Amino acid sequence: MSYTTLAAGSDWDLTVDSTGNIAILEGPAAVAMDVACACQVFLGECYYNNTLGIPWQENILGKQFSGSYLAQKLEAEAMKISVVTDAIAVVTIDRTTRKVTATIRVTDDEDNTIEVTL
């Protein structure tokens, strides 16, 4: 059975399919969606499991941090997805514009390689 998850639109809200049902993603697209969601969660934000998430407020936003620190945190969150077997993150920090971008390459348990850009 293929891995599935709920689909989110560009506004990160649930979307509906052509029949009006909540849209579902399968396979690598589902893995990419769950990795992207997991890596954007603030530590403590998940009500029923406050150990999930990145310490955005505590250690990253408005703080001096290294790309390797953030890469490590992103990889750790990606690895919490049940079907992810490997995760490698590359973080780029533009100190002039203060823009941070990240790409996470994950491998799932069906040996698919999926690239997620944040």
Phi and psi restraints in degrees (value plus and minus 20) as a CYANA .aco file:
   2 SER   PHI     -98.2   -58.2
   2 SER   PSI     129.2   169.2
   3 TYR   PHI     -88.3   -48.3
   3 TYR   PSI     115.8   155.8
   4 THR   PHI    -151.6  -111.6
   4 THR   PSI     136.4   176.4
   5 THR   PHI    -177.0  -137.0
   5 THR   PSI     147.5   187.5
   6 LEU   PHI     -92.8   -52.8
   6 LEU   PSI     123.8   163.8
   7 ALA   PHI    -109.1   -69.1
   7 ALA   PSI     125.0   165.0
   8 ALA   PHI    -143.7  -103.7
   8 ALA   PSI     126.5   166.5
   9 GLY   PHI    -104.7   -64.7
   9 GLY   PSI    -191.3  -151.3
  10 SER   PHI     -84.7   -44.7
  10 SER   PSI     -39.8     0.2
  11 ASP   PHI    -113.8   -73.8
  11 ASP   PSI     -11.3    28.7
  12 TRP   PHI      43.4    83.4
  12 TRP   PSI       2.3    42.3
  13 ASP   PHI    -122.3   -82.3
  13 ASP   PSI     138.9   178.9
  14 LEU   PHI     -79.4   -39.4
  14 LEU   PSI     128.9   168.9
  15 THR   PHI    -141.1  -101.1
  15 THR   PSI     146.8   186.8
  16 VAL   PHI    -135.1   -95.1
  16 VAL   PSI     133.8   173.8
  17 ASP   PHI    -108.0   -68.0
  17 ASP   PSI    -193.8  -153.8
  18 SER   PHI     -85.4   -45.4
  18 SER   PSI     -37.6     2.4
  19 THR   PHI    -118.9   -78.9
  19 THR   PSI     -17.9    22.1
  20 GLY   PHI      70.1   110.1
  20 GLY   PSI     -16.8    23.2
  21 ASN   PHI    -107.7   -67.7
  21 ASN   PSI     139.1   179.1
  22 ILE   PHI     -79.8   -39.8
  22 ILE   PSI     109.5   149.5
  23 ALA   PHI     -91.0   -51.0
  23 ALA   PSI     122.1   162.1
  24 ILE   PHI    -140.9  -100.9
  24 ILE   PSI     120.3   160.3
  25 LEU   PHI    -126.8   -86.8
  25 LEU   PSI     130.4   170.4
  26 GLU   PHI    -148.5  -108.5
  26 GLU   PSI     138.3   178.3
  27 GLY   PHI      42.1    82.1
  27 GLY   PSI    -161.5  -121.5
  28 PRO   PHI     -78.1   -38.1
  28 PRO   PSI     -54.5   -14.5
  29 ALA   PHI     -84.4   -44.4
  29 ALA   PSI     -57.7   -17.7
  30 ALA   PHI     -87.3   -47.3
  30 ALA   PSI     -61.1   -21.1
  31 VAL   PHI     -82.5   -42.5
  31 VAL   PSI     -65.3   -25.3
  32 ALA   PHI     -79.5   -39.5
  32 ALA   PSI     -63.1   -23.1
  33 MET   PHI     -82.9   -42.9
  33 MET   PSI     -65.1   -25.1
  34 ASP   PHI     -89.0   -49.0
  34 ASP   PSI     -56.1   -16.1
  35 VAL   PHI     -85.0   -45.0
  35 VAL   PSI     -66.3   -26.3
  36 ALA   PHI     -80.2   -40.2
  36 ALA   PSI     -63.8   -23.8
  37 CYS   PHI     -84.1   -44.1
  37 CYS   PSI     -66.1   -26.1
  38 ALA   PHI     -80.9   -40.9
  38 ALA   PSI     -57.8   -17.8
  39 CYS   PHI     -99.0   -59.0
  39 CYS   PSI     -29.6    10.4
  40 GLN   PHI    -123.2   -83.2
  40 GLN   PSI     -22.5    17.5
  41 VAL   PHI     -95.5   -55.5
  41 VAL   PSI     113.8   153.8
  42 PHE   PHI     -98.5   -58.5
  42 PHE   PSI     118.5   158.5
  43 LEU   PHI     -74.0   -34.0
  43 LEU   PSI     108.4   148.4
  44 GLY   PHI      68.3   108.3
  44 GLY   PSI     -25.4    14.6
  45 GLU   PHI     -92.8   -52.8
  45 GLU   PSI     -54.0   -14.0
  46 CYS   PHI     -94.2   -54.2
  46 CYS   PSI      95.7   135.7
  47 TYR   PHI     -79.2   -39.2
  47 TYR   PSI     -61.9   -21.9
  48 TYR   PHI    -111.9   -71.9
  48 TYR   PSI     -26.7    13.3
  49 ASN   PHI    -171.6  -131.6
  49 ASN   PSI      64.9   104.9
  50 ASN   PHI     -97.6   -57.6
  50 ASN   PSI     -10.6    29.4
  51 THR   PHI    -110.3   -70.3
  51 THR   PSI     -29.6    10.4
  52 LEU   PHI    -100.1   -60.1
  52 LEU   PSI     131.0   171.0
  53 GLY   PHI      93.3   133.3
  53 GLY   PSI     148.4   188.4
  54 ILE   PHI    -116.1   -76.1
  54 ILE   PSI     119.2   159.2
  55 PRO   PHI     -95.7   -55.7
  55 PRO   PSI      39.9    79.9
  56 TRP   PHI     -76.1   -36.1
  56 TRP   PSI     -73.0   -33.0
  57 GLN   PHI     -91.7   -51.7
  57 GLN   PSI     -59.7   -19.7
  58 GLU   PHI     -92.2   -52.2
  58 GLU   PSI     -61.7   -21.7
  59 ASN   PHI    -146.4  -106.4
  59 ASN   PSI     -24.9    15.1
  60 ILE   PHI    -143.6  -103.6
  60 ILE   PSI     -83.4   -43.4
  61 LEU   PHI     -82.8   -42.8
  61 LEU   PSI     102.5   142.5
  62 GLY   PHI      55.5    95.5
  62 GLY   PSI     -11.3    28.7
  63 LYS   PHI    -138.4   -98.4
  63 LYS   PSI     141.2   181.2
  64 GLN   PHI    -100.0   -60.0
  64 GLN   PSI     102.7   142.7
  65 PHE   PHI    -164.5  -124.5
  65 PHE   PSI     138.8   178.8
  66 SER   PHI    -118.3   -78.3
  66 SER   PSI     136.3   176.3
  67 GLY   PHI     -82.4   -42.4
  67 GLY   PSI     -55.0   -15.0
  68 SER   PHI     -88.6   -48.6
  68 SER   PSI     -53.7   -13.7
  69 TYR   PHI     -83.6   -43.6
  69 TYR   PSI     -68.4   -28.4
  70 LEU   PHI     -86.2   -46.2
  70 LEU   PSI     -59.7   -19.7
  71 ALA   PHI     -78.3   -38.3
  71 ALA   PSI     -63.7   -23.7
  72 GLN   PHI     -80.8   -40.8
  72 GLN   PSI     -63.2   -23.2
  73 LYS   PHI     -86.8   -46.8
  73 LYS   PSI     -61.5   -21.5
  74 LEU   PHI     -83.8   -43.8
  74 LEU   PSI     -63.6   -23.6
  75 GLU   PHI     -81.2   -41.2
  75 GLU   PSI     -62.1   -22.1
  76 ALA   PHI     -83.3   -43.3
  76 ALA   PSI     -61.1   -21.1
  77 GLU   PHI     -88.8   -48.8
  77 GLU   PSI     -60.8   -20.8
  78 ALA   PHI     -80.7   -40.7
  78 ALA   PSI     -59.0   -19.0
  79 MET   PHI     -87.5   -47.5
  79 MET   PSI     -35.3     4.7
  80 LYS   PHI     -95.9   -55.9
  80 LYS   PSI     -34.1     5.9
  81 ILE   PHI     -92.9   -52.9
  81 ILE   PSI     107.7   147.7
  82 SER   PHI     -75.9   -35.9
  82 SER   PSI     -51.5   -11.5
  83 VAL   PHI    -115.4   -75.4
  83 VAL   PSI     -22.5    17.5
  84 VAL   PHI    -102.1   -62.1
  84 VAL   PSI     105.9   145.9
  85 THR   PHI    -126.1   -86.1
  85 THR   PSI     -37.7     2.3
  86 ASP   PHI    -175.5  -135.5
  86 ASP   PSI     126.3   166.3
  87 ALA   PHI    -166.8  -126.8
  87 ALA   PSI     111.4   151.4
  88 ILE   PHI    -151.2  -111.2
  88 ILE   PSI     102.8   142.8
  89 ALA   PHI    -130.5   -90.5
  89 ALA   PSI     122.0   162.0
  90 VAL   PHI    -142.1  -102.1
  90 VAL   PSI     102.1   142.1
  91 VAL   PHI    -132.8   -92.8
  91 VAL   PSI     113.4   153.4
  92 THR   PHI    -137.1   -97.1
  92 THR   PSI     108.1   148.1
  93 ILE   PHI    -137.2   -97.2
  93 ILE   PSI     100.2   140.2
  94 ASP   PHI    -117.4   -77.4
  94 ASP   PSI      81.7   121.7
  95 ARG   PHI     -87.3   -47.3
  95 ARG   PSI     -42.7    -2.7
  96 THR   PHI     -92.8   -52.8
  96 THR   PSI     -70.1   -30.1
  97 THR   PHI    -110.7   -70.7
  97 THR   PSI     -30.1     9.9
  98 ARG   PHI      43.0    83.0
  98 ARG   PSI      10.4    50.4
  99 LYS   PHI    -119.5   -79.5
  99 LYS   PSI     112.9   152.9
 100 VAL   PHI    -136.2   -96.2
 100 VAL   PSI     110.0   150.0
 101 THR   PHI    -145.2  -105.2
 101 THR   PSI     132.2   172.2
 102 ALA   PHI    -162.2  -122.2
 102 ALA   PSI     122.9   162.9
 103 THR   PHI    -144.3  -104.3
 103 THR   PSI     109.2   149.2
 104 ILE   PHI    -137.7   -97.7
 104 ILE   PSI     101.4   141.4
 105 ARG   PHI    -122.3   -82.3
 105 ARG   PSI      97.5   137.5
 106 VAL   PHI    -136.6   -96.6
 106 VAL   PSI     133.7   173.7
 107 THR   PHI    -138.1   -98.1
 107 THR   PSI     113.5   153.5
 108 ASP   PHI    -118.6   -78.6
 108 ASP   PSI     158.4   198.4
 109 ASP   PHI     -92.6   -52.6
 109 ASP   PSI     -23.6    16.4
 110 GLU   PHI    -123.6   -83.6
 110 GLU   PSI      -6.5    33.5
 111 ASP   PHI      46.1    86.1
 111 ASP   PSI       4.4    44.4
 112 ASN   PHI    -102.0   -62.0
 112 ASN   PSI     118.4   158.4
 113 THR   PHI    -122.9   -82.9
 113 THR   PSI     106.1   146.1
 114 ILE   PHI    -145.6  -105.6
 114 ILE   PSI     113.8   153.8
 115 GLU   PHI    -129.5   -89.5
 115 GLU   PSI     107.6   147.6
 116 VAL   PHI    -138.3   -98.3
 116 VAL   PSI     107.5   147.5
 117 THR   PHI    -129.8   -89.8
 117 THR   PSI     109.4   149.4
